[in-house]
Amino acid sequence: MAGINIKSLTKHFGAVQVLNDIDLTIERGEFVVFLGGSGCGKSTLLRMIAGLESITSGEIWIGGRRVDQLPPGERGVSMVFQSYALYPHMTVRDNMSFGLRNIKTPKAEIDRRIEEAAKILEMPHLLDRKPSALSGGQRQRVAIGRAIVREPDVFLFDEPLSNLDAGLRTRTRVELAQLHERLGATMVFVTHDQVEAMTLADRIVLLNNKKIEQVASPVEIYTRPATRYVAQFVGSPGMNFISIAGVGDAGGLATATLPDGSVIRTAVALDGLSNAGLTLGIRPEHLVVTTSEKGDIGGHVETVERLGDRSLVHVRLKDGSKIIGTDPGMTTVATGSPIAFAVDAKKVSIFDANDAAYHSVN
């Protein structure tokens, strides 16, 4: 296994710039997920690491060796695609061995690698079947097995679970996490699905508008997003944003006065905050239904989504803005009724006019 070092990487397709001055280090044995919306450049970045796309400028290093001028086969990487890309006329065994046979690997070594990969992926019984006799999840395992037998320095996954149904995606996601634990390999995984990113990654690289917005662990990405974009992209539903009419001082910590007159205490340091262009950020689970006497903010219920373990309560505030809060279990809150939420000061964020985030100092 090997680490990856990307230096000042830029990519243009003609006059269109896709990535701008990307710097990123991926450690040996790390599972890193490239996350972002469509068109953010995450798959292009992965394909440049693989050698399937040329770079416009910059450098790519794998295992201490510069590889951006090398062909894909000499980079020590193996890629798993969204489409599986299996040969329909070949058995699973032949699909897995095809690349090794092309580079004249001895038959005994090919057999050893295939048997080992099949054992890891729990599919020895599938080796003599053809792809048409496999389920979608089994085909994806074969594609992963084909990558394993190459014994690469780095595994690259380009949205490999996108073609699976919801239940199978969950099971395959668990299998991928277990595979990483067993192999201890460096893995880079591209997805637009935040659940995949949050459950698989050691670190998430969140891309937006040709650049990296934030690189951090899933917990930090969620609890301390670097920008408003990160806060709204990660989380389902995303963070609530409410304009701040003014800020006050409560022992060095900011209090936020909202347009409807509500005053929200925060654990964000007042020092460094301007008094204009600020936005309060609160995740729905940190707005908990309470009595009007204990409430920090309130309005009228517009919609209720009962999800079983919790209910999402959509509320219109007095100034006309909308927020989403939560009530545990199958709430009895009724549409059209008045409602109040309690706010945990330590869970509140403030965003400045440039969308940079300020978080709790505690």
Beta strands, then each sheet from edge to edge (+ up, - down):
strand 1: 4-13
strand 2: 16-26
strand 3: 31-35
strand 4: 57-62
strand 5: 65-66
strand 6: 77-80
strand 7: 154-158
strand 8: 186-191
strand 9: 203-208
strand 10: 211-216
strand 11: 240-243
strand 12: 246-250
strand 13: 253-257
strand 14: 263-269
strand 15: 279-282
strand 16: 287-290
strand 17: 297-306
strand 18: 310-317
strand 19: 322-328
strand 20: 338-343
strand 21: 349-351
strand 22: 357-358
sheet 1: 2+ 1- 4+ 5-
sheet 2: 6+ 7+ 8+ 3+ 9+ 10-
sheet 3: 11+ 15- 21+ 22-
sheet 4: 12+ 13- 14+
sheet 5: 16+ 20- 17+ 18- 19+
end
